[in-house]
Every structure is written in C-alpha cells, then in structure tokens.
Amino acid sequence: MYWYVGKKTPTGTFTIDATKTPKHIDLTNREEKGRTVTHRGIYQFGEGGWLLLNLVDVNSPRPTDFKGDKSKEGESKLMFACARPEEASRKSRQARTRLP
C-alpha cells in the first residue's frame, strides 16, 4: 500500500486483524524527524471491490464505525475509499453513492 504526502511517499508497514468486528488495521510509518507513528483504524471491503478505511490521528482511540460524523475535539479522522488503479475511474462513477 502506498500513500502520498505532497511529493513525498512515506515508507511504512500495515498490520490487520480480521478477527475483530469491525476489522482492525494499523498503519505505521517513520516521519521525517525519525519518529515512528502508528495510525489505528478499521477497514472493510465494500460493494464492487472497494477497500474502505477509517483511520484516526496517532493519539486518538480506534474508530468503531464508518459513519462520517464529526470528530471529537482534538481527534482527526481520515476516511478513504480505495480501488485498484485500473478500476478506480470506472468504479468511482458507479459506486460513489453506495459507500456507507
């Protein structure tokens, strides 16, 4: 999995726990200053093969659902819907309204 921050591509790892409900994912990367950070989150595979991610900032508790509600004060939520590059443009038009 790659994610981009401006022109930079941080390197890191991810771990999943599919036995949890909702399924857990942790993304770990090293920041420019050398500090290792882990973003906790949840994931699910949606209709049409989409990978849905809900991640929170480093010191926030793991999210419990995919609702797009406002974050609590001091909390930062990131929600993503990911598709394979060759399918992304076609699927985005078809499934945009079917995301939770």
Z-matrix of the N, CA and C atoms (Angstrom, degrees):
N
C 1 1.440
C 2 1.521 1 107.61
N 3 1.320 2 116.22 1 134.13
C 4 1.459 3 121.86 2 176.90
C 5 1.514 4 108.82 3 -117.67
N 6 1.304 5 115.87 4 142.60
C 7 1.450 6 119.64 5 170.30
C 8 1.507 7 106.90 6 -135.85
N 9 1.307 8 115.54 7 149.40
C 10 1.454 9 120.97 8 -172.63
C 11 1.519 10 110.18 9 -117.36
N 12 1.326 11 115.39 10 137.89
C 13 1.460 12 122.54 11 175.22
C 14 1.517 13 105.62 12 -121.88
N 15 1.328 14 116.86 13 98.81
C 16 1.452 15 120.07 14 -173.84
C 17 1.519 16 109.14 15 63.11
N 18 1.315 17 116.22 16 -126.45
C 19 1.463 18 120.77 17 178.77
C 20 1.521 19 112.10 18 -93.18
N 21 1.331 20 116.65 19 -0.05
C 22 1.466 21 120.68 20 -177.29
C 23 1.522 22 110.21 21 -97.18
N 24 1.313 23 115.33 22 148.66
C 25 1.453 24 122.10 23 174.64
C 26 1.525 25 107.50 24 -120.29
N 27 1.344 26 117.46 25 97.87
C 28 1.461 27 118.44 26 179.10
C 29 1.529 28 110.54 27 -64.57
N 30 1.299 29 116.42 28 148.76
C 31 1.458 30 120.14 29 175.67
C 32 1.514 31 108.11 30 -101.31
N 33 1.298 32 115.50 31 150.82
C 34 1.451 33 118.42 32 -179.84
C 35 1.512 34 110.99 33 -177.42
N 36 1.310 35 114.38 34 -169.42
C 37 1.455 36 121.66 35 -179.17
C 38 1.523 37 108.79 36 -133.13
N 39 1.313 38 115.08 37 165.33
C 40 1.453 39 118.72 38 172.13
C 41 1.516 40 108.85 39 -136.78
N 42 1.315 41 115.61 40 150.93
C 43 1.460 42 122.02 41 174.73
C 44 1.521 43 107.23 42 -128.53
N 45 1.323 44 115.38 43 147.52
C 46 1.452 45 120.26 44 178.62
C 47 1.525 46 109.82 45 -126.87
N 48 1.313 47 115.17 46 155.72
C 49 1.464 48 122.00 47 172.51
C 50 1.521 49 106.46 48 -134.33
N 51 1.318 50 115.55 49 95.20
C 52 1.460 51 121.40 50 -177.22
C 53 1.524 52 112.82 51 -77.87
N 54 1.338 53 117.87 52 -4.17
C 55 1.461 54 120.02 53 178.94
C 56 1.526 55 111.43 54 -82.89
N 57 1.320 56 117.90 55 -13.59
C 58 1.466 57 122.01 56 179.78
C 59 1.523 58 109.78 57 -84.78
N 60 1.320 59 116.51 58 157.76
C 61 1.460 60 122.25 59 174.54
C 62 1.517 61 108.14 60 -127.97
N 63 1.334 62 118.53 61 114.42
C 64 1.451 63 127.82 62 -5.99
C 65 1.525 64 111.13 63 -68.70
N 66 1.326 65 116.13 64 164.00
C 67 1.461 66 121.57 65 -177.87
C 68 1.529 67 110.33 66 -63.94
N 69 1.344 68 116.39 67 140.28
C 70 1.466 69 122.16 68 -177.63
C 71 1.521 70 111.88 69 -96.90
N 72 1.330 71 115.21 70 146.30
C 73 1.461 72 122.29 71 172.06
C 74 1.523 73 108.11 72 -140.14
N 75 1.315 74 116.70 73 140.03
C 76 1.462 75 123.05 74 175.41
C 77 1.521 76 108.03 75 -126.28
N 78 1.336 77 116.42 76 124.87
C 79 1.464 78 122.45 77 176.89
C 80 1.523 79 107.85 78 -105.27
N 81 1.334 80 116.87 79 123.09
C 82 1.461 81 121.77 80 -178.29
C 83 1.518 82 108.76 81 -119.00
N 84 1.330 83 116.21 82 129.98
C 85 1.461 84 120.12 83 176.47
C 86 1.522 85 110.20 84 -144.87
N 87 1.321 86 114.80 85 165.47
C 88 1.457 87 121.45 86 179.36
C 89 1.520 88 108.64 87 -102.54
N 90 1.328 89 115.91 88 126.22
C 91 1.459 90 120.74 89 178.55
C 92 1.522 91 110.49 90 -78.58
N 93 1.332 92 116.33 91 169.90
C 94 1.464 93 121.13 92 -178.91
C 95 1.520 94 112.88 93 -54.59
N 96 1.313 95 117.29 94 -37.07
C 97 1.467 96 120.96 95 -177.64
C 98 1.523 97 112.38 96 -79.55
N 99 1.340 98 116.85 97 4.62
C 100 1.459 99 120.37 98 177.06
C 101 1.511 100 114.56 99 90.45
N 102 1.317 101 118.30 100 -3.71
C 103 1.462 102 122.39 101 -179.42
C 104 1.524 103 109.18 102 -77.89
N 105 1.321 104 117.79 103 134.39
C 106 1.454 105 122.60 104 176.41
C 107 1.523 106 108.73 105 -89.90
N 108 1.333 107 116.32 106 130.11
C 109 1.461 108 121.04 107 -179.73
C 110 1.525 109 109.67 108 -126.24
N 111 1.326 110 115.60 109 147.69
C 112 1.454 111 121.80 110 178.32
C 113 1.518 112 109.27 111 -125.30
N 114 1.325 113 114.63 112 126.16
C 115 1.459 114 121.28 113 175.88
C 116 1.523 115 107.53 114 -101.62
N 117 1.333 116 115.86 115 119.81
C 118 1.460 117 120.91 116 179.09
C 119 1.525 118 109.65 117 -86.23
N 120 1.319 119 115.82 118 148.90
C 121 1.450 120 118.68 119 178.67
C 122 1.506 121 113.16 120 -165.53
N 123 1.324 122 114.05 121 -174.07
C 124 1.460 123 121.99 122 176.25
C 125 1.527 124 107.41 123 -129.05
N 126 1.336 125 116.02 124 159.60
C 127 1.460 126 120.09 125 179.44
C 128 1.515 127 110.39 126 -145.63
N 129 1.321 128 114.92 127 159.48
C 130 1.463 129 121.26 128 170.85
C 131 1.522 130 107.67 129 -156.51
N 132 1.316 131 115.20 130 157.27
C 133 1.456 132 120.16 131 174.36
C 134 1.513 133 106.77 132 -95.97
N 135 1.325 134 115.48 133 123.61
C 136 1.451 135 121.53 134 -177.10
C 137 1.518 136 112.29 135 -94.64
N 138 1.313 137 114.68 136 179.92
C 139 1.460 138 122.25 137 178.63
C 140 1.522 139 110.05 138 -58.21
N 141 1.305 140 116.88 139 135.81
C 142 1.458 141 121.47 140 178.82
C 143 1.520 142 113.88 141 81.70
N 144 1.344 143 118.40 142 12.53
C 145 1.456 144 120.70 143 176.80
C 146 1.515 145 115.43 144 86.66
N 147 1.338 146 117.85 145 7.72
C 148 1.460 147 120.48 146 178.37
C 149 1.519 148 110.46 147 -66.32
N 150 1.320 149 116.56 148 143.70
C 151 1.460 150 122.92 149 170.10
C 152 1.518 151 105.81 150 -102.31
N 153 1.321 152 116.69 151 118.36
C 154 1.455 153 122.02 152 179.42
C 155 1.520 154 109.10 153 -102.43
N 156 1.313 155 116.95 154 130.34
C 157 1.465 156 122.78 155 -179.79
C 158 1.517 157 109.47 156 -125.65
N 159 1.314 158 116.33 157 138.99
C 160 1.459 159 122.69 158 171.31
C 161 1.518 160 105.56 159 -129.01
N 162 1.326 161 116.90 160 109.77
C 163 1.464 162 123.00 161 -176.37
C 164 1.520 163 109.51 162 -116.15
N 165 1.328 164 116.18 163 154.61
C 166 1.455 165 120.96 164 176.57
C 167 1.520 166 110.29 165 -122.84
N 168 1.317 167 114.82 166 164.49
C 169 1.453 168 121.49 167 178.22
C 170 1.526 169 109.69 168 -61.95
N 171 1.296 170 115.92 169 165.42
C 172 1.465 171 123.36 170 -170.66
C 173 1.526 172 114.43 171 -52.21
N 174 1.316 173 119.08 172 -45.00
C 175 1.463 174 120.60 173 -173.74
C 176 1.521 175 114.08 174 -98.86
N 177 1.316 176 117.66 175 12.93
C 178 1.461 177 121.40 176 -178.52
C 179 1.523 178 110.97 177 -94.96
N 180 1.341 179 117.02 178 152.98
C 181 1.468 180 119.17 179 176.17
C 182 1.524 181 111.08 180 -68.76
N 183 1.309 182 116.24 181 152.16
C 184 1.459 183 122.16 182 -179.17
C 185 1.537 184 109.73 183 -59.41
N 186 1.345 185 118.46 184 137.23
C 187 1.462 186 119.52 185 177.05
C 188 1.526 187 111.00 186 -65.06
N 189 1.309 188 116.40 187 159.46
C 190 1.462 189 120.71 188 -177.81
C 191 1.518 190 112.90 189 -115.84
N 192 1.355 191 117.77 190 -8.15
C 193 1.462 192 120.58 191 -179.99
C 194 1.529 193 109.58 192 -155.28
N 195 1.323 194 115.58 193 -179.39
C 196 1.464 195 121.18 194 -178.24
C 197 1.518 196 112.24 195 -106.33
N 198 1.304 197 117.26 196 21.03
C 199 1.463 198 120.84 197 178.16
C 200 1.517 199 109.00 198 -68.21
N 201 1.293 200 115.96 199 145.28
C 202 1.458 201 121.17 200 -179.70
C 203 1.517 202 112.21 201 -93.33
N 204 1.337 203 116.82 202 30.24
C 205 1.459 204 119.25 203 -178.59
C 206 1.517 205 111.79 204 -69.09
N 207 1.314 206 115.83 205 167.84
C 208 1.457 207 120.62 206 -178.90
C 209 1.524 208 110.62 207 -66.94
N 210 1.313 209 115.21 208 147.08
C 211 1.460 210 121.08 209 176.56
C 212 1.515 211 109.06 210 -73.22
N 213 1.320 212 115.33 211 154.32
C 214 1.455 213 119.96 212 173.58
C 215 1.521 214 108.35 213 -71.51
N 216 1.313 215 116.51 214 161.62
C 217 1.466 216 120.26 215 -179.75
C 218 1.526 217 110.00 216 -57.58
N 219 1.320 218 116.66 217 130.72
C 220 1.459 219 121.76 218 179.49
C 221 1.516 220 113.89 219 84.72
N 222 1.329 221 117.47 220 -1.11
C 223 1.457 222 121.92 221 -178.49
C 224 1.528 223 109.14 222 -108.60
N 225 1.295 224 116.41 223 142.30
C 226 1.460 225 121.27 224 179.43
C 227 1.519 226 108.81 225 -124.86
N 228 1.342 227 116.96 226 118.32
C 229 1.464 228 122.19 227 179.21
C 230 1.516 229 110.06 228 -103.72
N 231 1.307 230 115.83 229 142.37
C 232 1.459 231 122.42 230 174.23
C 233 1.517 232 107.51 231 -126.32
N 234 1.329 233 117.14 232 121.93
C 235 1.455 234 120.38 233 178.16
C 236 1.521 235 108.51 234 -116.12
N 237 1.337 236 115.76 235 132.57
C 238 1.459 237 122.12 236 -177.07
C 239 1.524 238 109.79 237 -128.89
N 240 1.317 239 115.97 238 146.66
C 241 1.459 240 122.89 239 167.65
C 242 1.529 241 105.21 240 -122.95
N 243 1.327 242 117.00 241 115.26
C 244 1.467 243 121.96 242 -173.36
C 245 1.527 244 110.71 243 -114.77
N 246 1.328 245 115.14 244 142.85
C 247 1.466 246 121.65 245 175.10
C 248 1.514 247 107.88 246 -135.16
N 249 1.310 248 116.40 247 161.22
C 250 1.461 249 120.29 248 175.34
C 251 1.520 250 108.32 249 -61.67
N 252 1.337 251 118.03 250 142.37
C 253 1.470 252 120.57 251 -175.42
C 254 1.521 253 114.56 252 -52.42
N 255 1.328 254 118.29 253 -43.26
C 256 1.464 255 119.88 254 -176.92
C 257 1.522 256 112.57 255 -69.65
N 258 1.342 257 117.44 256 -18.78
C 259 1.452 258 120.91 257 -178.67
C 260 1.520 259 112.44 258 -106.20
N 261 1.312 260 117.36 259 -9.35
C 262 1.460 261 120.91 260 -170.21
C 263 1.524 262 113.21 261 -60.02
N 264 1.312 263 118.21 262 -47.71
C 265 1.457 264 118.64 263 -175.60
C 266 1.533 265 111.59 264 -67.09
N 267 1.318 266 117.17 265 -40.95
C 268 1.468 267 120.18 266 179.06
C 269 1.517 268 111.16 267 -66.62
N 270 1.332 269 116.69 268 -45.92
C 271 1.459 270 120.61 269 -176.89
C 272 1.523 271 112.71 270 -70.70
N 273 1.317 272 117.43 271 -32.12
C 274 1.461 273 118.61 272 -178.31
C 275 1.524 274 110.30 273 -63.12
N 276 1.304 275 117.52 274 -36.43
C 277 1.463 276 120.04 275 178.51
C 278 1.527 277 110.70 276 -71.08
N 279 1.315 278 117.30 277 -36.65
C 280 1.464 279 121.01 278 -175.51
C 281 1.524 280 112.94 279 -79.34
N 282 1.318 281 118.17 280 -39.45
C 283 1.474 282 120.60 281 -168.97
C 284 1.514 283 114.77 282 -107.49
N 285 1.295 284 118.55 283 0.26
C 286 1.464 285 120.86 284 -175.70
C 287 1.533 286 111.90 285 -53.06
N 288 1.304 287 117.43 286 -37.16
C 289 1.462 288 120.64 287 -177.71
C 290 1.517 289 112.85 288 -84.62
N 291 1.329 290 118.09 289 -7.64
C 292 1.461 291 120.03 290 -176.89
C 293 1.510 292 113.24 291 -100.37
N 294 1.334 293 119.57 292 5.18
C 295 1.454 294 120.93 293 178.70
C 296 1.518 295 108.99 294 -75.81
N 297 1.343 296 117.25 295 146.60
C 298 1.469 297 118.81 296 -178.32
C 299 1.512 298 112.69 297 -64.16
